[in-house]
């Protein structure tokens, strides 16, 4: 595979036909543009727009396809998160904070509220957890659809044997009109997205379902690359199946894209003789095998975050600030 290498990279992101790079001098480079944004840190990217966010204040800069740069919302709001076509915003005003949602397609601020809206964007919904309750809102207007309390659930012990009140560990996603949520104490629940009614409550679920997993929302399969295995948890039958194992490889982390049968991972080859993440590649969930693998040499950088991909390229950043970009057009 053809490879390009960029040095002194602070952060990067990827679009359908573009790679956006922030280097150590805070210069922002794309296939078309070269601009400089002081303290640039995070990059949010969709097919038709790029938002660069400052490190310290969360102020956003919008870069369009013609390389024009403008202050996002005149820097009146800071950006907390972007997902799909929406941006979660906040504005500190002394003793109070204003929250809002911006629609990038319609290019307008949809609404603002003086209360916390949530931390996750799932489809056209906002999901938040506050004071032992799960809040489910319409992202278009902030309207509360329902609230579900976890106060009746027992306390649980974390991995350090500390007793904690029940909380949300991870939002898996929406499937079959249910919101699937990982709770503390090895529990998985499903709430009706229209009513908030509890539909499923599973206890003693495998710890492998936490963290490095991805919901295929079309098939209802939670896909897991965990330690040495690939597993699938079927939300239709509520069963866990082990599909693949390689005791000489440790899967550290992975990325997943809807309607793609691949998982893009980083990990440790030749484990346990090696213990640093020295490799990355592609795992095909249909063929149940690693279809492509790259390994770094001993004195080269390691990989703590998985690759990002588009239709033609795979890009990954190592811990020595080198961005490696591969042509994978024949492999996906």
C-alpha positions as a printed Julia matrix, in Angstrom:
332×3 Matrix{Float64}:
   0.0     0.0    0.0
   1.16    3.51  -0.76
   1.94    5.53   2.36
   2.36    9.21   3.16
   3.92   10.38   6.41
   3.35   13.77   8.05
   5.53   14.82  10.99
   4.8    17.08  13.98
   1.04   16.46  13.86
  -1.0    17.55  16.89
  -4.4    16.24  15.79
  -6.26   15.17  12.65
  -9.64   14.17  11.28
 -10.94   12.79   8.03
 -13.7    13.5    5.51
 -14.96   11.59   2.49
 -12.13   12.88   0.27
 -10.04   14.96   2.63
  -7.68   14.74   5.6
  -7.46   17.68   8.0
  -4.26   18.14  10.01
  -3.34   20.43  12.88
   0.42   20.6   13.24
   2.53   21.7   16.21
   2.57   25.32  14.96
  -1.27   25.33  15.01
  -1.41   25.48  11.21
  -4.42   23.68   9.77
  -3.86   21.83   6.51
  -6.32   20.08   4.21
  -6.11   18.9    0.62
  -7.3    22.39  -0.4
  -6.48   24.76   2.44
  -3.72   26.06   4.67
  -4.82   28.34   7.51
  -3.43   29.23  10.92
  -5.59   29.22  14.07
  -3.9    30.0   17.38
  -4.38   27.24  20.01
  -6.19   24.98  17.54
  -6.78   21.6   19.14
  -9.89   19.66  18.12
 -11.34   19.04  14.68
 -14.97   18.27  13.86
 -15.52   17.27  10.26
 -18.42   16.24   8.07
 -18.6    16.0    4.28
 -19.22   19.69   3.64
 -17.7    21.54   6.58
 -14.85   21.64   9.05
 -14.95   23.18  12.51
 -11.67   23.81  14.3
 -11.92   24.32  18.06
  -9.51   26.18  20.31
  -7.84   24.23  23.08
  -8.51   26.54  26.0
 -11.88   28.2   25.44
 -13.8    25.9   23.14
 -14.27   28.67  20.56
 -15.0    27.41  17.07
 -13.83   28.4   13.59
 -15.73   27.32  10.5
 -13.68   26.46   7.4
 -15.72   26.02   4.23
 -14.9    24.21   0.98
 -13.46   27.41  -0.48
 -10.99   27.74   2.4
 -12.84   30.7    3.87
 -12.57   30.89   7.65
 -15.08   32.54   9.98
 -15.78   32.68  13.71
 -18.43   30.09  14.53
 -21.44   31.98  16.02
 -19.16   35.0   16.47
 -17.52   33.17  19.38
 -20.54   33.82  21.61
 -20.73   30.11  22.44
 -18.19   27.39  23.17
 -18.45   23.94  21.6
 -18.8    20.88  23.8
 -19.58   18.21  21.21
 -20.52   17.64  17.58
 -22.17   14.57  16.16
 -24.17   13.89  13.01
 -25.29   17.36  11.87
 -25.62   19.01  15.26
 -23.34   20.94  17.61
 -23.84   21.08  21.38
 -23.0    24.54  22.71
 -22.65   26.29  26.04
 -22.03   29.81  27.28
 -20.83   30.63  30.79
 -22.43   33.8   32.11
 -21.09   34.29  35.6
 -23.45   32.42  37.94
 -25.33   30.67  35.14
 -24.72   28.68  31.97
 -26.75   28.74  28.76
 -26.89   25.61  26.6
 -27.95   25.26  22.98
 -28.02   23.17  19.81
 -26.87   24.34  16.39
 -28.02   22.73  13.11
 -25.14   22.66  10.61
 -27.37   21.77   7.66
 -29.8    24.64   8.22
 -26.95   26.83   9.49
 -28.85   28.17  12.48
 -29.11   28.0   16.25
 -32.15   25.83  16.98
 -32.77   26.79  20.6
 -31.16   27.67  23.93
 -31.97   26.6   27.48
 -30.73   27.51  30.96
 -30.47   23.85  32.04
 -28.15   20.99  31.15
 -29.26   19.25  27.93
 -27.15   16.1   27.79
 -23.84   14.65  26.7
 -24.78   12.29  23.86
 -26.39   12.88  20.45
 -28.15    9.74  19.19
 -29.91   10.25  15.86
 -32.32   13.18  16.47
 -32.23   12.87  20.25
 -30.24   14.23  23.16
 -29.44   11.85  26.0
 -28.24   13.06  29.39
 -27.69   11.67  32.88
 -28.11   13.9   35.93
 -29.01   13.3   39.59
 -29.65    9.56  39.08
 -31.99   10.14  36.12
 -31.71    9.6   32.37
 -33.15   12.43  30.27
 -34.29   11.91  26.68
 -34.94   15.05  24.61
 -35.9    16.1   21.09
 -32.76   17.63  19.64
 -34.72   20.02  17.42
 -36.36   21.94  20.27
 -34.95   20.54  23.53
 -38.37   19.22  24.6
 -38.15   16.56  27.29
 -39.73   13.38  25.92
 -39.24   11.35  29.08
 -37.14   10.93  32.21
 -36.15    7.6   33.71
 -34.9     7.35  37.3
 -32.23    4.89  38.42
 -32.91    5.57  42.1
 -34.6     2.16  42.56
 -31.52    0.31  41.33
 -29.11   -0.96  44.0
 -25.64    0.46  44.53
 -22.78   -1.41  42.86
 -19.09   -2.04  43.4
 -16.64   -0.62  40.87
 -13.36   -2.28  39.88
 -11.71   -0.81  43.0
 -14.48   -2.19  45.24
 -15.9     1.25  45.94
 -19.66    1.3   46.49
 -21.34    3.71  44.08
 -24.93    4.69  43.25
 -26.19    3.28  39.96
 -25.06    5.33  36.97
 -24.72    5.31  33.19
 -21.47    3.83  31.88
 -22.15    4.06  28.15
 -24.97    4.74  25.7
 -24.85    1.87  23.18
 -27.37    3.43  20.78
 -30.88    2.97  19.4
 -32.17   -0.26  17.89
 -35.73   -1.51  17.37
 -37.06    1.74  18.92
 -35.21    0.98  22.18
 -32.4     3.0   23.73
 -29.75    0.52  24.92
 -27.69    1.66  27.91
 -24.81    0.08  29.82
 -25.18    0.7   33.56
 -22.78    0.17  36.43
 -22.71   -3.24  38.06
 -22.65   -5.15  34.74
 -26.19   -4.28  33.7
 -27.72   -3.55  30.31
 -31.15   -1.93  29.98
 -33.41   -1.03  27.04
 -35.85    1.89  27.28
 -38.66    2.61  24.82
 -37.66    5.79  22.97
 -41.28    7.02  22.87
 -42.36    6.36  26.46
 -39.21    5.69  28.5
 -40.69    2.38  29.63
 -38.19   -0.28  30.7
 -38.32   -3.1   28.13
 -35.23   -5.14  29.02
 -33.04   -5.38  32.09
 -30.09   -7.75  31.89
 -27.83   -8.42  34.88
 -24.34   -9.93  35.07
 -23.56   -9.1   31.47
 -19.96   -9.77  30.39
 -17.57   -6.91  31.05
 -16.46   -7.21  27.43
 -19.67   -5.37  26.45
 -18.3    -2.19  28.02
 -15.99    0.27  26.36
 -14.62   -0.88  23.02
 -17.87   -1.91  21.36
 -20.02   -0.66  18.49
 -23.73   -1.01  17.75
 -24.64   -2.05  14.23
 -28.01   -0.28  14.34
 -29.25   -1.96  11.15
 -28.78   -5.55  12.32
 -29.03   -5.02  16.08
 -25.58   -6.43  16.81
 -23.15   -5.01  19.37
 -19.73   -5.73  17.88
 -16.82   -6.15  20.29
 -13.07   -6.39  19.71
 -11.95   -7.19  23.25
  -8.53   -8.41  24.38
  -7.9   -11.4   22.09
 -11.43  -11.93  20.78
 -14.16  -10.69  18.49
 -17.63  -11.16  19.96
 -21.18  -10.25  18.96
 -24.06   -9.53  21.31
 -27.33  -10.0   19.43
 -30.02   -7.61  20.69
 -32.68   -9.64  18.89
 -31.98  -12.8   20.88
 -30.04  -11.27  23.81
 -27.22  -13.75  23.32
 -23.44  -13.35  23.24
 -21.42  -15.3   20.68
 -17.64  -15.59  20.47
 -16.69  -15.47  16.78
 -12.88  -15.13  16.67
  -9.83  -15.53  18.91
  -6.12  -14.86  18.51
  -4.2   -15.36  21.76
  -1.11  -13.7   20.29
  -2.86  -10.4   19.6
  -4.29   -7.86  22.05
  -6.99   -5.59  20.56
  -6.69   -2.23  22.3
  -9.26   -0.01  20.57
 -11.29    0.23  17.37
 -13.48    2.44  15.19
 -16.67    1.47  13.38
 -18.69    3.1   10.62
 -22.35    2.22  10.02
 -22.95    0.1    6.9
 -19.31   -1.03   6.93
 -18.45   -4.64   7.76
 -14.97   -3.69   8.97
 -13.58   -2.66  12.34
 -10.43   -0.51  12.25
  -8.23   -1.31  15.23
  -4.94   -0.74  17.0
  -3.35   -3.26  19.3
  -0.41   -5.39  20.36
   1.04   -7.99  18.02
   3.04  -10.86  19.57
   1.36  -10.44  22.93
   2.4   -11.18  25.72
   6.03  -10.9   24.57
   5.15   -7.34  23.53
   2.97   -5.08  25.66
   2.92   -1.75  23.78
   0.41   -1.13  20.96
   2.72   -1.66  18.01
   0.27   -2.39  15.2
  -3.03   -1.49  13.54
  -5.24   -2.9   10.85
  -8.62   -3.99   9.54
 -10.84   -6.75  10.94
 -13.64   -8.01   8.67
 -16.7    -8.96  10.78
 -18.21  -11.03   7.97
 -15.11  -12.99   6.99
 -14.1   -13.12  10.69
 -10.45  -12.41  10.09
  -7.84   -9.67  10.03
  -7.61   -8.7    6.36
  -4.79   -6.15   6.72
  -2.18   -5.5    9.41
   0.71   -3.05   9.77
   3.38   -3.38  12.46
   5.81   -0.7   13.63
   9.47   -1.39  14.26
  10.82   -1.4   17.8
  12.12    2.19  17.71
   9.05    3.64  15.97
   5.92    5.21  17.47
   3.09    3.32  19.16
  -0.67    3.56  18.58
  -3.04    4.36  21.42
  -5.97    5.46  19.23
  -7.45    3.52  16.3
  -7.35    4.59  12.64
  -9.84    6.85  10.89
 -10.85    5.98   7.34
 -12.69    7.24   4.28
 -13.4     5.44   1.01
  -9.77    5.47  -0.09
  -7.52    6.25   2.86
  -6.68    5.01   6.33
  -4.93    7.44   8.69
  -3.48    6.88  12.15
  -1.44    9.05  14.53
   1.36    7.54  16.62
   2.7     8.76  19.98
   5.69   10.41  18.26
   3.34   12.83  16.42
   3.64   11.1   13.07
   0.51   10.77  10.94
   0.61    7.73   8.65
  -1.79    7.75   5.69
  -2.35    4.59   3.6
  -4.16    3.97   0.35
  -6.67    1.21   1.18
  -8.95    1.56  -1.86
  -8.45   -2.11  -2.7
  -9.03   -3.38   0.83
 -12.43   -1.93   1.85
